[in-house]
Amino acid sequence: IILSIGMAVDANVIIFERLREELWLGKSVLLSVKVGFNRAMTTIVDSNITTLIAGLALFVIGTGTVKGFALTLMIGILVSMFTAITITKKLLLIMYSTNILSAPKYYGAKG
């Protein structure tokens, strides 16, 4: 479970770094959110698929507790990937549209 939480945090860090990079290039917050998410998806999907493959290998060749660990890992990764791809983006867009997080300073950029 802790490893899955770590992967989820990593995905969000990647998303916000890409978003910040877009803001530094002078793009608007809304455009930065959209472009940042698109740029981050490749990295997030690649890392999660790699971890899923490792989890699958552990599940196939492991026994007992190793299979349990592998199953928990794979479920956690799938949930983490779903939340990173859909829920985080939707929450950011909602907060932007309600002016809660509409200023670039909230994303670590000057503005």
C-alpha positions as CSV (number, residue, x, y, z in Angstrom):
1,I,0.0,0.0,0.0
2,I,2.8,2.4,0.9
3,L,4.5,1.8,-2.5
4,S,1.2,2.5,-4.3
5,I,0.9,5.8,-2.3
6,G,4.4,6.7,-3.3
7,M,3.6,6.0,-7.0
8,A,0.5,8.2,-6.7
9,V,2.5,11.1,-5.1
10,D,5.2,10.7,-7.8
11,A,2.5,11.0,-10.6
12,N,1.2,14.2,-9.0
13,V,4.7,15.6,-8.7
14,I,5.3,14.9,-12.4
15,I,2.0,16.6,-13.3
16,F,2.7,19.7,-11.3
17,E,6.3,20.0,-12.6
18,R,5.0,19.8,-16.2
19,L,2.4,22.4,-15.4
20,R,4.9,24.7,-13.8
21,E,7.2,24.3,-16.9
22,E,4.4,25.4,-19.1
23,L,3.7,28.4,-16.9
24,W,7.3,29.4,-17.1
25,L,7.0,29.4,-20.9
26,G,4.4,32.1,-20.5
27,K,1.2,30.1,-21.1
28,S,-2.0,30.7,-19.3
29,V,-2.9,28.6,-16.3
30,L,-5.7,26.8,-18.2
31,L,-3.5,26.0,-21.2
32,S,-0.7,25.0,-18.8
33,V,-3.0,22.5,-17.1
34,K,-4.1,20.9,-20.3
35,V,-0.6,20.8,-21.9
36,G,1.1,19.8,-18.7
37,F,-1.2,16.9,-18.2
38,N,-0.7,15.7,-21.8
39,R,3.1,15.9,-21.4
40,A,3.0,14.1,-18.1
41,M,0.8,11.2,-19.2
42,T,3.6,9.5,-21.2
43,T,5.9,9.4,-18.2
44,I,3.1,8.4,-15.7
45,V,1.8,5.6,-18.0
46,D,5.3,4.3,-18.7
47,S,6.2,4.1,-15.0
48,N,2.9,2.5,-14.0
49,I,3.0,-0.1,-16.7
50,T,6.6,-1.0,-15.8
51,T,5.5,-1.5,-12.2
52,L,2.4,-3.5,-13.3
53,I,4.7,-5.8,-15.3
54,A,6.9,-6.3,-12.2
55,G,3.8,-6.9,-10.1
56,L,2.5,-9.5,-12.6
57,A,5.8,-11.3,-12.6
58,L,5.8,-11.4,-8.8
59,F,2.3,-12.7,-8.9
60,V,3.0,-15.4,-11.4
61,I,6.3,-16.7,-9.8
62,G,5.6,-15.9,-6.2
63,T,3.9,-17.8,-3.5
64,G,1.7,-16.9,-0.5
65,T,2.6,-13.4,0.8
66,V,4.5,-12.5,-2.3
67,K,1.3,-13.0,-4.4
68,G,-0.7,-10.9,-1.9
69,F,1.9,-8.1,-2.2
70,A,1.9,-8.3,-6.0
71,L,-1.9,-8.2,-6.1
72,T,-2.1,-5.2,-3.7
73,L,0.6,-3.5,-5.7
74,M,-1.2,-4.0,-9.0
75,I,-4.5,-2.8,-7.6
76,G,-2.9,0.2,-6.0
77,I,-1.1,1.1,-9.3
78,L,-4.3,0.9,-11.3
79,V,-6.2,3.1,-8.8
80,S,-3.3,5.6,-8.7
81,M,-3.1,5.8,-12.5
82,F,-6.9,6.3,-12.7
83,T,-6.8,9.1,-10.1
84,A,-3.8,10.8,-11.7
85,I,-5.3,10.7,-15.2
86,T,-8.9,11.7,-14.4
87,I,-9.6,13.0,-10.9
88,T,-6.5,15.2,-10.4
89,K,-7.1,16.9,-13.8
90,K,-10.9,17.4,-13.1
91,L,-10.2,18.8,-9.7
92,L,-7.7,21.3,-11.0
93,L,-10.0,22.4,-13.8
94,I,-12.9,22.8,-11.4
95,M,-10.7,24.9,-9.0
96,Y,-9.5,27.0,-11.9
97,S,-13.0,27.6,-13.2
98,T,-14.1,28.8,-9.7
99,N,-11.1,31.0,-9.4
100,I,-9.8,29.1,-6.4
101,L,-6.5,28.2,-8.1
102,S,-6.5,30.6,-11.1
103,A,-3.3,32.5,-10.4
104,P,0.1,31.1,-11.6
105,K,1.6,31.7,-8.1
106,Y,-0.4,28.8,-6.8
107,Y,1.6,26.5,-9.1
108,G,5.0,27.9,-8.2
109,A,5.3,30.3,-11.1
110,K,5.4,34.1,-11.0
111,G,2.4,36.0,-12.2
